[in-house]
Amino acid sequence: MTVQFWRQWRVGERVVVRYRVEGGYSDALGELTRVDADGVEVSTRRGPVAVPAEDIVLGKHVPPPPAPRHRR
């Protein structure tokens, strides 16, 4: 049985999740919008990414994004 470490996460936290895709791996970085036994959903810059539990490989909390730089 795989340990579902993401079950301790809370909606609204910023995370990165590495998950299996055909031919390799991909990452989803953003705000957590769903956490349950079926997996997670992460709101990324490109839109929501649903990651099934069986495809999650790694994950961790990440700090807030840096503030936008001002143009000169």
mmJSON file of the N, C-alpha and C atoms, coordinates in Angstrom:
{"data_MODEL":{"atom_site":{
"group_PDB":["ATOM","ATOM","ATOM","ATOM","ATOM","ATOM","ATOM","ATOM","ATOM","ATOM","ATOM","ATOM","ATOM","ATOM","ATOM","ATOM","ATOM","ATOM","ATOM","ATOM","ATOM","ATOM","ATOM","ATOM","ATOM","ATOM","ATOM","ATOM","ATOM","ATOM","ATOM","ATOM","ATOM","ATOM","ATOM","ATOM","ATOM","ATOM","ATOM","ATOM","ATOM","ATOM","ATOM","ATOM","ATOM","ATOM","ATOM","ATOM","ATOM","ATOM","ATOM","ATOM","ATOM","ATOM","ATOM","ATOM","ATOM","ATOM","ATOM","ATOM","ATOM","ATOM","ATOM","ATOM","ATOM","ATOM","ATOM","ATOM","ATOM","ATOM","ATOM","ATOM","ATOM","ATOM","ATOM","ATOM","ATOM","ATOM","ATOM","ATOM","ATOM","ATOM","ATOM","ATOM","ATOM","ATOM","ATOM","ATOM","ATOM","ATOM","ATOM","ATOM","ATOM","ATOM","ATOM","ATOM","ATOM","ATOM","ATOM","ATOM","ATOM","ATOM","ATOM","ATOM","ATOM","ATOM","ATOM","ATOM","ATOM","ATOM","ATOM","ATOM","ATOM","ATOM","ATOM","ATOM","ATOM","ATOM","ATOM","ATOM","ATOM","ATOM","ATOM","ATOM","ATOM","ATOM","ATOM","ATOM","ATOM","ATOM","ATOM","ATOM","ATOM","ATOM","ATOM","ATOM","ATOM","ATOM","ATOM","ATOM","ATOM","ATOM","ATOM","ATOM","ATOM","ATOM","ATOM","ATOM","ATOM","ATOM","ATOM","ATOM","ATOM","ATOM","ATOM","ATOM","ATOM","ATOM","ATOM","ATOM","ATOM","ATOM","ATOM","ATOM","ATOM","ATOM","ATOM","ATOM","ATOM","ATOM","ATOM","ATOM","ATOM","ATOM","ATOM","ATOM","ATOM","ATOM","ATOM","ATOM","ATOM","ATOM","ATOM","ATOM","ATOM","ATOM","ATOM","ATOM","ATOM","ATOM","ATOM","ATOM","ATOM","ATOM","ATOM","ATOM","ATOM","ATOM","ATOM","ATOM","ATOM","ATOM","ATOM","ATOM","ATOM","ATOM","ATOM","ATOM","ATOM","ATOM","ATOM","ATOM","ATOM","ATOM","ATOM","ATOM"],
"id":[1,2,3,4,5,6,7,8,9,10,11,12,13,14,15,16,17,18,19,20,21,22,23,24,25,26,27,28,29,30,31,32,33,34,35,36,37,38,39,40,41,42,43,44,45,46,47,48,49,50,51,52,53,54,55,56,57,58,59,60,61,62,63,64,65,66,67,68,69,70,71,72,73,74,75,76,77,78,79,80,81,82,83,84,85,86,87,88,89,90,91,92,93,94,95,96,97,98,99,100,101,102,103,104,105,106,107,108,109,110,111,112,113,114,115,116,117,118,119,120,121,122,123,124,125,126,127,128,129,130,131,132,133,134,135,136,137,138,139,140,141,142,143,144,145,146,147,148,149,150,151,152,153,154,155,156,157,158,159,160,161,162,163,164,165,166,167,168,169,170,171,172,173,174,175,176,177,178,179,180,181,182,183,184,185,186,187,188,189,190,191,192,193,194,195,196,197,198,199,200,201,202,203,204,205,206,207,208,209,210,211,212,213,214,215,216],
"type_symbol":["N","C","C","N","C","C","N","C","C","N","C","C","N","C","C","N","C","C","N","C","C","N","C","C","N","C","C","N","C","C","N","C","C","N","C","C","N","C","C","N","C","C","N","C","C","N","C","C","N","C","C","N","C","C","N","C","C","N","C","C","N","C","C","N","C","C","N","C","C","N","C","C","N","C","C","N","C","C","N","C","C","N","C","C","N","C","C","N","C","C","N","C","C","N","C","C","N","C","C","N","C","C","N","C","C","N","C","C","N","C","C","N","C","C","N","C","C","N","C","C","N","C","C","N","C","C","N","C","C","N","C","C","N","C","C","N","C","C","N","C","C","N","C","C","N","C","C","N","C","C","N","C","C","N","C","C","N","C","C","N","C","C","N","C","C","N","C","C","N","C","C","N","C","C","N","C","C","N","C","C","N","C","C","N","C","C","N","C","C","N","C","C","N","C","C","N","C","C","N","C","C","N","C","C","N","C","C","N","C","C","N","C","C","N","C","C"],
"label_atom_id":["N","CA","C","N","CA","C","N","CA","C","N","CA","C","N","CA","C","N","CA","C","N","CA","C","N","CA","C","N","CA","C","N","CA","C","N","CA","C","N","CA","C","N","CA","C","N","CA","C","N","CA","C","N","CA","C","N","CA","C","N","CA","C","N","CA","C","N","CA","C","N","CA","C","N","CA","C","N","CA","C","N","CA","C","N","CA","C","N","CA","C","N","CA","C","N","CA","C","N","CA","C","N","CA","C","N","CA","C","N","CA","C","N","CA","C","N","CA","C","N","CA","C","N","CA","C","N","CA","C","N","CA","C","N","CA","C","N","CA","C","N","CA","C","N","CA","C","N","CA","C","N","CA","C","N","CA","C","N","CA","C","N","CA","C","N","CA","C","N","CA","C","N","CA","C","N","CA","C","N","CA","C","N","CA","C","N","CA","C","N","CA","C","N","CA","C","N","CA","C","N","CA","C","N","CA","C","N","CA","C","N","CA","C","N","CA","C","N","CA","C","N","CA","C","N","CA","C","N","CA","C","N","CA","C","N","CA","C","N","CA","C","N","CA","C","N","CA","C","N","CA","C"],
"label_alt_id":[null,null,null,null,null,null,null,null,null,null,null,null,null,null,null,null,null,null,null,null,null,null,null,null,null,null,null,null,null,null,null,null,null,null,null,null,null,null,null,null,null,null,null,null,null,null,null,null,null,null,null,null,null,null,null,null,null,null,null,null,null,null,null,null,null,null,null,null,null,null,null,null,null,null,null,null,null,null,null,null,null,null,null,null,null,null,null,null,null,null,null,null,null,null,null,null,null,null,null,null,null,null,null,null,null,null,null,null,null,null,null,null,null,null,null,null,null,null,null,null,null,null,null,null,null,null,null,null,null,null,null,null,null,null,null,null,null,null,null,null,null,null,null,null,null,null,null,null,null,null,null,null,null,null,null,null,null,null,null,null,null,null,null,null,null,null,null,null,null,null,null,null,null,null,null,null,null,null,null,null,null,null,null,null,null,null,null,null,null,null,null,null,null,null,null,null,null,null,null,null,null,null,null,null,null,null,null,null,null,null,null,null,null,null,null,null],
"label_comp_id":["MET","MET","MET","THR","THR","THR","VAL","VAL","VAL","GLN","GLN","GLN","PHE","PHE","PHE","TRP","TRP","TRP","ARG","ARG","ARG","GLN","GLN","GLN","TRP","TRP","TRP","ARG","ARG","ARG","VAL","VAL","VAL","GLY","GLY","GLY","GLU","GLU","GLU","ARG","ARG","ARG","VAL","VAL","VAL","VAL","VAL","VAL","VAL","VAL","VAL","ARG","ARG","ARG","TYR","TYR","TYR","ARG","ARG","ARG","VAL","VAL","VAL","GLU","GLU","GLU","GLY","GLY","GLY","GLY","GLY","GLY","TYR","TYR","TYR","SER","SER","SER","ASP","ASP","ASP","ALA","ALA","ALA","LEU","LEU","LEU","GLY","GLY","GLY","GLU","GLU","GLU","LEU","LEU","LEU","THR","THR","THR","ARG","ARG","ARG","VAL","VAL","VAL","ASP","ASP","ASP","ALA","ALA","ALA","ASP","ASP","ASP","GLY","GLY","GLY","VAL","VAL","VAL","GLU","GLU","GLU","VAL","VAL","VAL","SER","SER","SER","THR","THR","THR","ARG","ARG","ARG","ARG","ARG","ARG","GLY","GLY","GLY","PRO","PRO","PRO","VAL","VAL","VAL","ALA","ALA","ALA","VAL","VAL","VAL","PRO","PRO","PRO","ALA","ALA","ALA","GLU","GLU","GLU","ASP","ASP","ASP","ILE","ILE","ILE","VAL","VAL","VAL","LEU","LEU","LEU","GLY","GLY","GLY","LYS","LYS","LYS","HIS","HIS","HIS","VAL","VAL","VAL","PRO","PRO","PRO","PRO","PRO","PRO","PRO","PRO","PRO","PRO","PRO","PRO","ALA","ALA","ALA","PRO","PRO","PRO","ARG","ARG","ARG","HIS","HIS","HIS","ARG","ARG","ARG","ARG","ARG","ARG"],
"label_asym_id":["A","A","A","A","A","A","A","A","A","A","A","A","A","A","A","A","A","A","A","A","A","A","A","A","A","A","A","A","A","A","A","A","A","A","A","A","A","A","A","A","A","A","A","A","A","A","A","A","A","A","A","A","A","A","A","A","A","A","A","A","A","A","A","A","A","A","A","A","A","A","A","A","A","A","A","A","A","A","A","A","A","A","A","A","A","A","A","A","A","A","A","A","A","A","A","A","A","A","A","A","A","A","A","A","A","A","A","A","A","A","A","A","A","A","A","A","A","A","A","A","A","A","A","A","A","A","A","A","A","A","A","A","A","A","A","A","A","A","A","A","A","A","A","A","A","A","A","A","A","A","A","A","A","A","A","A","A","A","A","A","A","A","A","A","A","A","A","A","A","A","A","A","A","A","A","A","A","A","A","A","A","A","A","A","A","A","A","A","A","A","A","A","A","A","A","A","A","A","A","A","A","A","A","A","A","A","A","A","A","A","A","A","A","A","A","A"],
"label_entity_id":["1","1","1","1","1","1","1","1","1","1","1","1","1","1","1","1","1","1","1","1","1","1","1","1","1","1","1","1","1","1","1","1","1","1","1","1","1","1","1","1","1","1","1","1","1","1","1","1","1","1","1","1","1","1","1","1","1","1","1","1","1","1","1","1","1","1","1","1","1","1","1","1","1","1","1","1","1","1","1","1","1","1","1","1","1","1","1","1","1","1","1","1","1","1","1","1","1","1","1","1","1","1","1","1","1","1","1","1","1","1","1","1","1","1","1","1","1","1","1","1","1","1","1","1","1","1","1","1","1","1","1","1","1","1","1","1","1","1","1","1","1","1","1","1","1","1","1","1","1","1","1","1","1","1","1","1","1","1","1","1","1","1","1","1","1","1","1","1","1","1","1","1","1","1","1","1","1","1","1","1","1","1","1","1","1","1","1","1","1","1","1","1","1","1","1","1","1","1","1","1","1","1","1","1","1","1","1","1","1","1","1","1","1","1","1","1"],
"label_seq_id":[1,1,1,2,2,2,3,3,3,4,4,4,5,5,5,6,6,6,7,7,7,8,8,8,9,9,9,10,10,10,11,11,11,12,12,12,13,13,13,14,14,14,15,15,15,16,16,16,17,17,17,18,18,18,19,19,19,20,20,20,21,21,21,22,22,22,23,23,23,24,24,24,25,25,25,26,26,26,27,27,27,28,28,28,29,29,29,30,30,30,31,31,31,32,32,32,33,33,33,34,34,34,35,35,35,36,36,36,37,37,37,38,38,38,39,39,39,40,40,40,41,41,41,42,42,42,43,43,43,44,44,44,45,45,45,46,46,46,47,47,47,48,48,48,49,49,49,50,50,50,51,51,51,52,52,52,53,53,53,54,54,54,55,55,55,56,56,56,57,57,57,58,58,58,59,59,59,60,60,60,61,61,61,62,62,62,63,63,63,64,64,64,65,65,65,66,66,66,67,67,67,68,68,68,69,69,69,70,70,70,71,71,71,72,72,72],
"pdbx_PDB_ins_code":[null,null,null,null,null,null,null,null,null,null,null,null,null,null,null,null,null,null,null,null,null,null,null,null,null,null,null,null,null,null,null,null,null,null,null,null,null,null,null,null,null,null,null,null,null,null,null,null,null,null,null,null,null,null,null,null,null,null,null,null,null,null,null,null,null,null,null,null,null,null,null,null,null,null,null,null,null,null,null,null,null,null,null,null,null,null,null,null,null,null,null,null,null,null,null,null,null,null,null,null,null,null,null,null,null,null,null,null,null,null,null,null,null,null,null,null,null,null,null,null,null,null,null,null,null,null,null,null,null,null,null,null,null,null,null,null,null,null,null,null,null,null,null,null,null,null,null,null,null,null,null,null,null,null,null,null,null,null,null,null,null,null,null,null,null,null,null,null,null,null,null,null,null,null,null,null,null,null,null,null,null,null,null,null,null,null,null,null,null,null,null,null,null,null,null,null,null,null,null,null,null,null,null,null,null,null,null,null,null,null,null,null,null,null,null,null],
"Cartn_x":[0.833,0.0,0.879,0.56,1.302,0.824,1.765,1.418,0.901,-0.281,-0.887,-0.522,0.733,1.245,0.455,-0.106,-0.848,-2.156,-2.622,-3.868,-3.75,-2.52,-2.296,-2.342,-2.299,-2.318,-3.707,-3.768,-5.028,-5.269,-6.525,-6.908,-6.403,-5.831,-5.3,-3.79,-3.169,-1.714,-1.079,0.146,0.882,1.792,1.686,2.424,2.971,3.888,4.304,4.119,3.542,3.266,3.903,4.745,5.291,4.43,4.026,3.135,3.511,3.115,3.413,2.501,3.099,2.355,2.941,2.249,2.761,4.129,5.128,6.474,7.343,6.857,7.704,6.935,7.331,6.754,6.426,5.555,5.242,5.057,5.076,4.897,3.716,3.002,1.938,2.313,2.458,2.846,1.732,1.227,0.193,-0.568,-1.763,-2.601,-3.45,-3.488,-4.265,-5.75,-6.548,-7.989,-8.818,-8.194,-8.908,-7.895,-8.262,-7.455,-8.406,-8.242,-9.049,-8.35,-8.981,-8.369,-8.127,-8.86,-8.707,-7.52,-6.964,-5.833,-5.959,-5.389,-5.407,-5.733,-6.099,-6.234,-5.461,-4.644,-3.793,-4.163,-4.387,-4.673,-3.341,-2.96,-1.679,-1.909,-0.827,-0.956,-1.675,-1.595,-2.229,-3.613,-4.091,-5.412,-5.33,-6.481,-6.497,-5.912,-5.18,-4.595,-5.052,-5.844,-6.28,-5.262,-4.751,-3.74,-4.309,-4.543,-5.05,-4.025,-4.529,-3.672,-2.625,-3.013,-2.078,-0.936,-1.058,-0.004,0.935,0.595,1.426,2.702,3.846,5.15,5.769,5.821,6.419,5.58,5.802,5.132,5.654,5.527,5.947,5.3,5.326,4.886,5.963,5.555,6.508,6.136,7.12,6.838,5.994,5.437,4.658,5.525,4.889,5.683,6.337,7.451,8.101,7.204,7.382,6.624,7.025,6.096,6.44,7.507,8.391,9.433,8.859,9.349,8.919,9.767,9.126,9.875,10.578,11.717,12.48,12.051],
"Cartn_y":[-1.184,0.0,1.248,2.208,3.455,4.439,5.125,6.149,7.371,7.815,8.984,10.253,10.684,11.832,13.105,13.238,14.448,14.59,13.534,13.604,14.564,14.894,15.847,17.296,17.513,18.857,19.463,20.79,21.517,22.365,22.446,23.303,24.716,25.347,26.699,26.749,25.626,25.595,25.581,26.091,26.076,24.857,24.041,22.787,22.552,21.603,21.042,19.535,18.939,17.505,16.921,15.913,15.181,13.941,13.721,12.593,11.928,10.657,9.861,10.269,10.377,10.551,9.558,9.34,8.426,8.9,8.051,8.378,9.074,9.269,9.928,10.533,11.773,12.465,13.897,14.503,15.916,16.501,17.831,18.519,19.466,19.599,20.597,21.489,22.789,23.764,24.785,24.961,25.962,25.737,26.329,26.257,24.996,24.335,23.114,23.447,22.837,23.107,21.893,20.706,19.495,18.504,17.868,16.814,15.744,14.509,13.4,12.083,10.982,9.671,9.381,10.063,9.843,10.597,11.574,12.347,13.806,14.665,16.108,16.856,18.122,19.032,20.291,20.745,21.907,22.956,24.187,25.304,25.894,25.634,26.103,27.326,27.94,29.091,28.701,27.441,26.97,26.388,26.442,25.908,24.774,24.217,23.155,21.848,21.154,19.851,18.856,17.864,16.789,15.664,15.247,14.194,13.01,11.881,10.696,10.176,9.646,9.147,8.162,7.267,6.235,6.787,8.04,8.634,9.546,9.893,10.799,10.072,10.709,10.143,10.9,12.215,13.079,14.338,15.048,16.326,17.026,18.359,19.123,20.497,21.143,22.525,23.413,24.528,25.481,26.879,27.792,29.156,29.912,31.044,31.862,32.286,32.588,33.038,34.382,34.678,35.979,37.115,38.267,39.457,39.827,40.353,40.749,41.828,41.752,42.755,43.997,45.146,46.393,46.644,47.112,47.449,48.771,48.882,50.139,51.105],
"Cartn_z":[0.0,0.0,0.0,-0.826,-0.926,0.133,0.767,1.753,1.015,1.365,0.715,1.491,1.336,2.084,1.816,0.635,0.271,1.044,1.683,2.452,3.633,4.039,5.138,4.655,3.331,2.778,2.909,2.817,2.927,1.676,1.286,0.154,0.436,-0.6,-0.471,-0.321,0.049,0.177,-1.212,-1.307,-2.569,-2.563,-3.605,-3.672,-5.071,-5.145,-6.421,-6.308,-7.344,-7.376,-8.633,-8.461,-9.607,-9.797,-11.057,-11.338,-12.659,-12.757,-13.951,-15.106,-16.287,-17.535,-18.531,-19.606,-20.615,-21.092,-20.956,-21.402,-20.37,-19.146,-18.158,-17.003,-16.66,-15.514,-15.885,-15.095,-15.24,-13.853,-13.757,-12.482,-12.564,-11.463,-11.334,-10.163,-10.421,-9.408,-9.276,-8.06,-7.849,-6.557,-6.513,-5.314,-5.327,-4.213,-4.052,-3.973,-4.846,-4.857,-4.453,-4.423,-3.989,-3.438,-2.316,-1.714,-1.221,-1.725,-1.217,-1.544,-1.222,-1.441,-2.919,-3.806,-5.244,-5.831,-5.086,-5.58,-5.21,-6.061,-5.803,-7.085,-6.908,-8.041,-7.691,-8.646,-8.444,-9.479,-9.018,-9.918,-10.354,-11.61,-12.138,-13.02,-13.503,-14.423,-15.705,-16.071,-17.314,-17.089,-15.841,-15.531,-14.531,-14.175,-13.169,-13.698,-12.832,-13.163,-12.108,-12.53,-11.629,-11.712,-10.561,-10.512,-9.728,-10.404,-9.699,-8.689,-7.585,-6.505,-7.012,-7.906,-8.362,-9.209,-9.684,-10.508,-9.723,-8.481,-7.692,-7.271,-7.555,-7.22,-6.044,-6.143,-5.125,-4.979,-3.901,-3.728,-2.499,-2.491,-1.322,-1.354,-0.2,-0.107,-0.716,-1.31,-1.872,-1.386,-1.349,-0.896,-1.919,-1.511,-2.456,-3.633,-4.766,-5.922,-5.62,-6.286,-6.06,-6.547,-5.954,-6.381,-7.805,-8.59,-9.957,-9.949,-10.933,-11.059,-11.747,-11.319,-11.942,-13.176,-14.233,-15.457,-15.265,-15.886,-15.806,-16.867],
"occupancy":[1.0,1.0,1.0,1.0,1.0,1.0,1.0,1.0,1.0,1.0,1.0,1.0,1.0,1.0,1.0,1.0,1.0,1.0,1.0,1.0,1.0,1.0,1.0,1.0,1.0,1.0,1.0,1.0,1.0,1.0,1.0,1.0,1.0,1.0,1.0,1.0,1.0,1.0,1.0,1.0,1.0,1.0,1.0,1.0,1.0,1.0,1.0,1.0,1.0,1.0,1.0,1.0,1.0,1.0,1.0,1.0,1.0,1.0,1.0,1.0,1.0,1.0,1.0,1.0,1.0,1.0,1.0,1.0,1.0,1.0,1.0,1.0,1.0,1.0,1.0,1.0,1.0,1.0,1.0,1.0,1.0,1.0,1.0,1.0,1.0,1.0,1.0,1.0,1.0,1.0,1.0,1.0,1.0,1.0,1.0,1.0,1.0,1.0,1.0,1.0,1.0,1.0,1.0,1.0,1.0,1.0,1.0,1.0,1.0,1.0,1.0,1.0,1.0,1.0,1.0,1.0,1.0,1.0,1.0,1.0,1.0,1.0,1.0,1.0,1.0,1.0,1.0,1.0,1.0,1.0,1.0,1.0,1.0,1.0,1.0,1.0,1.0,1.0,1.0,1.0,1.0,1.0,1.0,1.0,1.0,1.0,1.0,1.0,1.0,1.0,1.0,1.0,1.0,1.0,1.0,1.0,1.0,1.0,1.0,1.0,1.0,1.0,1.0,1.0,1.0,1.0,1.0,1.0,1.0,1.0,1.0,1.0,1.0,1.0,1.0,1.0,1.0,1.0,1.0,1.0,1.0,1.0,1.0,1.0,1.0,1.0,1.0,1.0,1.0,1.0,1.0,1.0,1.0,1.0,1.0,1.0,1.0,1.0,1.0,1.0,1.0,1.0,1.0,1.0,1.0,1.0,1.0,1.0,1.0,1.0,1.0,1.0,1.0,1.0,1.0,1.0],
"B_iso_or_equiv":[0.0,0.0,0.0,0.0,0.0,0.0,0.0,0.0,0.0,0.0,0.0,0.0,0.0,0.0,0.0,0.0,0.0,0.0,0.0,0.0,0.0,0.0,0.0,0.0,0.0,0.0,0.0,0.0,0.0,0.0,0.0,0.0,0.0,0.0,0.0,0.0,0.0,0.0,0.0,0.0,0.0,0.0,0.0,0.0,0.0,0.0,0.0,0.0,0.0,0.0,0.0,0.0,0.0,0.0,0.0,0.0,0.0,0.0,0.0,0.0,0.0,0.0,0.0,0.0,0.0,0.0,0.0,0.0,0.0,0.0,0.0,0.0,0.0,0.0,0.0,0.0,0.0,0.0,0.0,0.0,0.0,0.0,0.0,0.0,0.0,0.0,0.0,0.0,0.0,0.0,0.0,0.0,0.0,0.0,0.0,0.0,0.0,0.0,0.0,0.0,0.0,0.0,0.0,0.0,0.0,0.0,0.0,0.0,0.0,0.0,0.0,0.0,0.0,0.0,0.0,0.0,0.0,0.0,0.0,0.0,0.0,0.0,0.0,0.0,0.0,0.0,0.0,0.0,0.0,0.0,0.0,0.0,0.0,0.0,0.0,0.0,0.0,0.0,0.0,0.0,0.0,0.0,0.0,0.0,0.0,0.0,0.0,0.0,0.0,0.0,0.0,0.0,0.0,0.0,0.0,0.0,0.0,0.0,0.0,0.0,0.0,0.0,0.0,0.0,0.0,0.0,0.0,0.0,0.0,0.0,0.0,0.0,0.0,0.0,0.0,0.0,0.0,0.0,0.0,0.0,0.0,0.0,0.0,0.0,0.0,0.0,0.0,0.0,0.0,0.0,0.0,0.0,0.0,0.0,0.0,0.0,0.0,0.0,0.0,0.0,0.0,0.0,0.0,0.0,0.0,0.0,0.0,0.0,0.0,0.0,0.0,0.0,0.0,0.0,0.0,0.0],
"pdbx_formal_charge":[null,null,null,null,null,null,null,null,null,null,null,null,null,null,null,null,null,null,null,null,null,null,null,null,null,null,null,null,null,null,null,null,null,null,null,null,null,null,null,null,null,null,null,null,null,null,null,null,null,null,null,null,null,null,null,null,null,null,null,null,null,null,null,null,null,null,null,null,null,null,null,null,null,null,null,null,null,null,null,null,null,null,null,null,null,null,null,null,null,null,null,null,null,null,null,null,null,null,null,null,null,null,null,null,null,null,null,null,null,null,null,null,null,null,null,null,null,null,null,null,null,null,null,null,null,null,null,null,null,null,null,null,null,null,null,null,null,null,null,null,null,null,null,null,null,null,null,null,null,null,null,null,null,null,null,null,null,null,null,null,null,null,null,null,null,null,null,null,null,null,null,null,null,null,null,null,null,null,null,null,null,null,null,null,null,null,null,null,null,null,null,null,null,null,null,null,null,null,null,null,null,null,null,null,null,null,null,null,null,null,null,null,null,null,null,null],
"auth_seq_id":[1,1,1,2,2,2,3,3,3,4,4,4,5,5,5,6,6,6,7,7,7,8,8,8,9,9,9,10,10,10,11,11,11,12,12,12,13,13,13,14,14,14,15,15,15,16,16,16,17,17,17,18,18,18,19,19,19,20,20,20,21,21,21,22,22,22,23,23,23,24,24,24,25,25,25,26,26,26,27,27,27,28,28,28,29,29,29,30,30,30,31,31,31,32,32,32,33,33,33,34,34,34,35,35,35,36,36,36,37,37,37,38,38,38,39,39,39,40,40,40,41,41,41,42,42,42,43,43,43,44,44,44,45,45,45,46,46,46,47,47,47,48,48,48,49,49,49,50,50,50,51,51,51,52,52,52,53,53,53,54,54,54,55,55,55,56,56,56,57,57,57,58,58,58,59,59,59,60,60,60,61,61,61,62,62,62,63,63,63,64,64,64,65,65,65,66,66,66,67,67,67,68,68,68,69,69,69,70,70,70,71,71,71,72,72,72],
"auth_comp_id":["MET","MET","MET","THR","THR","THR","VAL","VAL","VAL","GLN","GLN","GLN","PHE","PHE","PHE","TRP","TRP","TRP","ARG","ARG","ARG","GLN","GLN","GLN","TRP","TRP","TRP","ARG","ARG","ARG","VAL","VAL","VAL","GLY","GLY","GLY","GLU","GLU","GLU","ARG","ARG","ARG","VAL","VAL","VAL","VAL","VAL","VAL","VAL","VAL","VAL","ARG","ARG","ARG","TYR","TYR","TYR","ARG","ARG","ARG","VAL","VAL","VAL","GLU","GLU","GLU","GLY","GLY","GLY","GLY","GLY","GLY","TYR","TYR","TYR","SER","SER","SER","ASP","ASP","ASP","ALA","ALA","ALA","LEU","LEU","LEU","GLY","GLY","GLY","GLU","GLU","GLU","LEU","LEU","LEU","THR","THR","THR","ARG","ARG","ARG","VAL","VAL","VAL","ASP","ASP","ASP","ALA","ALA","ALA","ASP","ASP","ASP","GLY","GLY","GLY","VAL","VAL","VAL","GLU","GLU","GLU","VAL","VAL","VAL","SER","SER","SER","THR","THR","THR","ARG","ARG","ARG","ARG","ARG","ARG","GLY","GLY","GLY","PRO","PRO","PRO","VAL","VAL","VAL","ALA","ALA","ALA","VAL","VAL","VAL","PRO","PRO","PRO","ALA","ALA","ALA","GLU","GLU","GLU","ASP","ASP","ASP","ILE","ILE","ILE","VAL","VAL","VAL","LEU","LEU","LEU","GLY","GLY","GLY","LYS","LYS","LYS","HIS","HIS","HIS","VAL","VAL","VAL","PRO","PRO","PRO","PRO","PRO","PRO","PRO","PRO","PRO","PRO","PRO","PRO","ALA","ALA","ALA","PRO","PRO","PRO","ARG","ARG","ARG","HIS","HIS","HIS","ARG","ARG","ARG","ARG","ARG","ARG"],
"auth_asym_id":["A","A","A","A","A","A","A","A","A","A","A","A","A","A","A","A","A","A","A","A","A","A","A","A","A","A","A","A","A","A","A","A","A","A","A","A","A","A","A","A","A","A","A","A","A","A","A","A","A","A","A","A","A","A","A","A","A","A","A","A","A","A","A","A","A","A","A","A","A","A","A","A","A","A","A","A","A","A","A","A","A","A","A","A","A","A","A","A","A","A","A","A","A","A","A","A","A","A","A","A","A","A","A","A","A","A","A","A","A","A","A","A","A","A","A","A","A","A","A","A","A","A","A","A","A","A","A","A","A","A","A","A","A","A","A","A","A","A","A","A","A","A","A","A","A","A","A","A","A","A","A","A","A","A","A","A","A","A","A","A","A","A","A","A","A","A","A","A","A","A","A","A","A","A","A","A","A","A","A","A","A","A","A","A","A","A","A","A","A","A","A","A","A","A","A","A","A","A","A","A","A","A","A","A","A","A","A","A","A","A","A","A","A","A","A","A"],
"auth_atom_id":["N","CA","C","N","CA","C","N","CA","C","N","CA","C","N","CA","C","N","CA","C","N","CA","C","N","CA","C","N","CA","C","N","CA","C","N","CA","C","N","CA","C","N","CA","C","N","CA","C","N","CA","C","N","CA","C","N","CA","C","N","CA","C","N","CA","C","N","CA","C","N","CA","C","N","CA","C","N","CA","C","N","CA","C","N","CA","C","N","CA","C","N","CA","C","N","CA","C","N","CA","C","N","CA","C","N","CA","C","N","CA","C","N","CA","C","N","CA","C","N","CA","C","N","CA","C","N","CA","C","N","CA","C","N","CA","C","N","CA","C","N","CA","C","N","CA","C","N","CA","C","N","CA","C","N","CA","C","N","CA","C","N","CA","C","N","CA","C","N","CA","C","N","CA","C","N","CA","C","N","CA","C","N","CA","C","N","CA","C","N","CA","C","N","CA","C","N","CA","C","N","CA","C","N","CA","C","N","CA","C","N","CA","C","N","CA","C","N","CA","C","N","CA","C","N","CA","C","N","CA","C","N","CA","C","N","CA","C","N","CA","C","N","CA","C","N","CA","C","N","CA","C"],
"pdbx_PDB_model_num":[1,1,1,1,1,1,1,1,1,1,1,1,1,1,1,1,1,1,1,1,1,1,1,1,1,1,1,1,1,1,1,1,1,1,1,1,1,1,1,1,1,1,1,1,1,1,1,1,1,1,1,1,1,1,1,1,1,1,1,1,1,1,1,1,1,1,1,1,1,1,1,1,1,1,1,1,1,1,1,1,1,1,1,1,1,1,1,1,1,1,1,1,1,1,1,1,1,1,1,1,1,1,1,1,1,1,1,1,1,1,1,1,1,1,1,1,1,1,1,1,1,1,1,1,1,1,1,1,1,1,1,1,1,1,1,1,1,1,1,1,1,1,1,1,1,1,1,1,1,1,1,1,1,1,1,1,1,1,1,1,1,1,1,1,1,1,1,1,1,1,1,1,1,1,1,1,1,1,1,1,1,1,1,1,1,1,1,1,1,1,1,1,1,1,1,1,1,1,1,1,1,1,1,1,1,1,1,1,1,1,1,1,1,1,1,1]
}}}
